[in-house]
Amino acid sequence: MARIAPLFSGSSGNCYYIGSSQRGILVDAGRSAKQIMEALDRCEIPLKKVEAIFVTHEHSDHISGLRVLEKRMKVPVFASEGTLCAIESMGAVEAECPLFPLSAGVECADMWIEPFATMHDCAQSCGYRIQTADDRVLTFCTDLGTVTPEVEKALDHTDFAVIESNHDVGMLMNGPYPYPLKRRILSSYGHLSNDTCSSLLPGLAEKGTGRFMLAHLSRENNTPEIARQSACCALTMAGLRENVDYQLYVAPRENAQGAVILF
């Protein structure tokens, strides 16, 4: 059975395990190698089961542990060509690290993993659509300012959608961030708000998506309760019932309980 373990999520670091009980991958490595290995241990996922690291983009909250973790694990790193060039120029990987640019799908850990482009203020960010060994589909979609047709296609008819729900617009606009940073977050290359995320969910649920995970919540401009309430409200207004028509999770900033979700 397929599983996802949200090890870390948010501006302080991002890392997810996706796979089975036997083999899997990490999406991003945005905390220290020690913290990621400890989180995997809490989830009872042996390090040897991780066969590759797939990176969404080169911002520090997605790659800060990459160099040391890859050196310890000696697994390949996959990302878009632009992201890999940025990672190399930043010295975020060892010179001998096996890097594989992705422009199409690749088979890894008994899964088929396809990248899709996202709009974010970095070199060449992407999300991932992942088909597991038991034909379940998970779409991983965070750090994007705009939901493009390519993103919509990747989210179409997925079983499990991990979607960014970064900020509450009111909290952001009335919060302490400087105005240029607020503009960046709200831009088409920034981050998805709770409202934008929530507006996607009913349509996805009606096409068969049964599980949603709200991800990359801002510590300063959001709360798990507000993000969840926004999503539930949109789904309820569409006549959909939680735990009947869909299940909703909020990715924790740190998976202290070692939660693993089967799907």
N, C-alpha and C positions, 0 to 999 in steps of 0.2 A: 504494500500500500504506500502511496506517495505521502510525503510529509514535508512540512516547512517549519523551521525553527527560527523565529525572528530574534537573533542574538542581540542586536543593537539597532536603534532607529532614531533618527533626529539629527540636529545640527552638531551634536557632540560625537557623532559616529554612527556608521551604518554597516551592518553585516548580517547576512541571512544564509542559513543552510537550507538547500532544497535537494531532495532526492528520495531515497528509500532507506530501509534499515540497513542495507548492505553497502550502498555507494551513493555519492552525491557531489554537489559542488557548493562553493560559497559565491554569493553575489556580493561584491565589494568587501573591503577589509579596512574599514574606517576607524578602528580602535587599535590599541597596541596588540602585538602578536600574543603577548601574555594574557591580556584580557579576552581575546578571541578564543584562545585555547582553553581558558578557564570556563568560558561560556559554553563551548562545545562539550566540555566535561560535565557541566551541570545538566546538559540535555542528553547525557549518556551517548554522545556521538564520538567515537574514537577518531583521532586525527587522521589515521590511515584510510578512513572511509572517504575523505575529501580528495577528489581526483583533479580538481582544477579550481581556479578563481576567475570569475567573470566580473569585469569592472564596468560600471556604467559611465563613469567620467573621472577626471583627475582631481577634483576638489579634495581637500585634505580630509574631510569627514567621510570620504569613501576609499582613501588609499593610505592613510597614515600608518597602518600596520603592515602594508603590503610587502615592503622590502624584507623585513625580518621574518614574517610569516612564510613567504615563499622560500626564503633561504632555509628555513627549518623543514618545510614540507617537501620542497623540490617538486612542485607541480606546475603545469603550464598556466600561463595567464592569458586570458582572452579579452579582447576589447576592440572597439573600432580602431582603424588605422590612426586617426587623428588623436584619439585618447592615448594609444600606445606611444606615439611620438612625444606627446606632452609628458607622459610618465617617464620616458627615458631622459628627456631634457631636464627634468626635475631631479634626476638621480633617485627616483622612487623604487627602482629595482636594481638588482645586481647586474653587472655587464653580461654574465652568462645565463641570465634568466630566460627560459623559453617563452617567447612572446608570439602570440598568434593573432594577426589582424582578422577581424570578422567583417565580412560584407554579405554573407549568406549564412544559412543554417549549418550547424556542426553537431555531430554525435559525440556525446560525452557522458560518462557515468550511466550508460543505458538510457539516456534521454536525448531528445532532439531539441536543440536550443537555437532559436532564431533571434537575431537582433533586429530592432527597429529604431529609427531615428527619433529623437526627442528634441524639443527646443529648450535649451538652457544656455547660460552664459559661460561656456567652456569650449574646448576644442571641437569635440564631436561626440556628444552624449548619446546614449541609447538606452532602451529598455530591452527586456528579454521575454519572449514567448516560449514556454518550455512545455514540451509534451513528454510525459513520464512513461515508464515501461508499461504501466497498466492503462495507457491511453487517457490519462487525465491531463488537462491543460491548465497551466498556471501562467498568468501574465504579470510581469513585474514592471511597474510603471511609476517611477518617482522622479523628482527633480525636473519638472517641466513647467513652463509658464503657460503653454497653450496646448489644447487637445487638438492635434492635427488629424486629418483624414488617415494618415499612417498609424497614428496611435489608436484611433477608433477601430481600424481594421485589426490591429493586434489584440484589442480587447474583445473583439466580437466572438461570441460563442466560446468563452473560456469558462472553466469550472471554478477557478479560484483567481480573483483579481486583487493584487496588491497595488493600491493606488494612493498617491500622495494626497494628504489632506493637511497641508502645512500650517495654515494660519486662518484665524478669524479676522476678517477685514477691519471690523470695528476696533478690535484689540490692537491690531497693527497700526492703524492710523492714529490712535490715541496713546500709543505706547512710546517708549523712550528712544526708539531707533532714530538716527538722523534721517532727514528727509531723502537724501540720495539713496540710502539703503532701502527705505520704504518703496521708493520708485522702482528700484531694481527688483524687489520681491514681487511687486504687483505687475511688472512688465511681462510681455509675451515670452521673455527668456528667463523668467524668475521661477516662482513656485505656485502650485495650485492652492487656491483657497478652499476652505470647507464648503462654501457654496458651490463652487465649480465642480469639486469632487462629488458632492451629493447629487448634483443634477445629472451626473452620468449613471448613477446606480440603478434607478428604476428601469431604464432601457436595457441595461445589461442583465438585470434579473429576469426581465421578460423574455430574454433570449437564452436563458438557461444558466446564467451564472448563479451558483448557490452559495458561494462564500466570498466575503469581502474582507480585506484587511486594510485599515486606514494607516498610512505610514508617513514617516518623516515629519511628525508634528513638531512645530516650533515650541521651544520651552518658554519663550517670552510672549508669544503672540497666539497661543492656543492652549487648550487643555484637553485631555482625553474625553472628559465629559461633554465639552462643547462640540468637539468633532463628532462624537458618537450621536449626540442629540440631533445635529444637523443631518447626518446620514439617515438616521431612523425616521426623522420627520419626512424627508423626501420619499423614502420607501413606503411609509405609512400612507402618505397622501396618494400614492399610486395604488393603494389597496393591497400592499404586500405585507405579510406578517413575519416578524422575526421568529426564528427557530421553527418556522413552518415553511415559508417560501425562501428564506435566506438565513444565513448565519453571519454575524458581524463581529470582527475582532479589531482591536486597536493595538498596533505594534508598540511594545514598551520601549522606553529609552534604553533600558537594560533588562534582559530576560533573567531576572534574579531567581525565578522559580523553575527555570529549566523547562519551560512549556514547549511542547512539540505538538503541532496540529496535523492530524491525519486527514487526507482528502482523497 
